Amino acid sequence: MKIQIFTRNFLGNISNFNVKENSAVGGAEVYLMQLIDAINSKFKNAEIEVYQIGDENKRVVHESFSLNYIKLNKFEKMFFPFVLSFKFNKFTDQNSLKIFNYPNYAAFMKKQSKSIGIFHGVEWDTNFFDYVKREYLYRDNRYIGLVASSMKYFYFRIVVPLMVRKGIDKLEKIVSVDTNIKNYIYKDDQLKKINVIQNCVDVNFFSGIRNNKNENKNKKIILVPRNLNIARGVYLLPDVVEELLLKTNDFEIQVVGTGPLKKYIDQETSTRKIEKYIKLLGHIGDRKEMVEIYRNSDIILIPTVFSEGTSISALEALACSKPVIMTEVGGLKEIAINNESKISSNATPRDIADNILKIINNEELREKLSLHSREYVEKNNNYSNWSQQWIELIESRLK
C-alpha cells in the first residue's frame, strides 16, 4: 500500500530556523512523525513517500519512510505557496493514498481521489493594525518593513483562506486539529468534509517524574516551548520579566525553540540587563531530552498571540503534570479547563506575569492544576485514541 505525504517542511533546516538535519521544526512536522508511526503500526506493508522542499532533488530512505526533496529555483521560492501545488501535482499517484499537510497544497490540482488534507489551525486570526505593528516593532523597523508586512498580511488574510477553500474542494476529507476552521468555511459541502481530530500526546512517553536538576529550589523555572516567531508571542517575554521583577527575582524563563526573533530577544535582554532571567535553549530535537526539560520546569507558558491549533507543546506540558498558562487563541480555547487543568491568560505582559505569580504563590492551585492537567489529556488527547481515529479515516478512503 503506497501512501504519499506532501508538505512544505518536515525534517531539517528552513529559513530563519536552526534545526538539525533529521529533526522536526515544529508541531505540524511532529504531527507527521506521529502519523507515520500510526500508519506503520497498523499497515505493515505501507510504503510511505514524503515530499518536501529541499536544496537539491534527492531521495533519502529512512527506516519507516522515504523522504523526497524537491528543489525550487529563486523565482519558485518567492512564490512557493502557489508553486508547491503544481510541483506536488507532478508526483501524485492516482492509486496511492494522498495526504496533504495543509489543504492549500492541493489548491491548483484536479480533484484528488483517496485524499486527505490536514488543517493545523487558522493562521490569519489577527487584524491588520496589530499584525503590521508587531512586524515593524519586532522584525523590521524600517519604513520598507511597513510595506512588506502590509503585503504579508494581505497574503495571510485574503490569499491563504482562498487557497484553503480551493484545497478543500479538491480533497475528499479534511482533518482539522480544532473547530476554528469552521468559522471560515461557508459551503455545506466543504463543512461536511471536515473531521475534527484534536492533536495528541503519547502519555506514556510524556510524564511528570521530576529529576530535581534545579539546584536552587526557590528559583522557579518557567518553560516556554515555542519557536521564536511573532505569532508564538515570545516578543512579550522581556516585558513579562520586568513585570515579574516588581514582585520577585527567583525565576528563570527558559525558551525552547528557534526562529527569526532570536536577535530581538538577545538585544532586548542585553539592553534591559535581564540576561540572567531569559535563557534561550535553542531547538531541541531529541524528544527524550524534551521530556526532561518539561519535568524539571515549574510552570509552562504558551503565550501565542495568533495562528494556533491545539498546540502539541501545550499537550505535552499537560501530560507532564505541569501547571500550564495559555492564551485563549485559536485551538488553545479547546484544550483543558480554565482554573482546573490550565490557567487562561490574556496575551499581555501584565496578565501573564500575574498568572505566573498566582501559581507560584498558591500551592493548592499548583497541586490542583498538576493533578487535573494530566487527567485531561489522558482522557481527551492521548495518542492511542488519536491514532485509532486516523486509521479508521484512512481505511474509509481505501475502500
Secondary structure, DSSP 8 states (H G I E B T S, - for coil): -EEEEE-S--BS-BTTB---TTSB-SHHHHHHHHHHHHHHHH-TT-EEEEEEEESS-EEEE-SS-EEEEEE--HHHHHTHHHHHHHHHHTT--TTSEEEESSGGGGTTS---SSEEEEE---S--S-HHHHHHHHHHHT--SHHHHHHHHHHHHIIIIIHHHHHHHHHHHSSEEEESSSGGGGS---HHHHTTEEE----B-TTTS--------S-TTSEEEEE---SSGGGTGGGHHHHHHHHHTT---EEEEEE--STTHHHHHHHHHHTT-GGGEEEEE----HHHHHHHHHT-SEEEE---S---S-HHHHHHHHTT--EEEE--GGGGGSS-BTTTBEEE-SSHHHHHHHHHHHHT-HHHHHHHHHHHHHHHHHHSBHHHHHHHHHHHHHHHH-
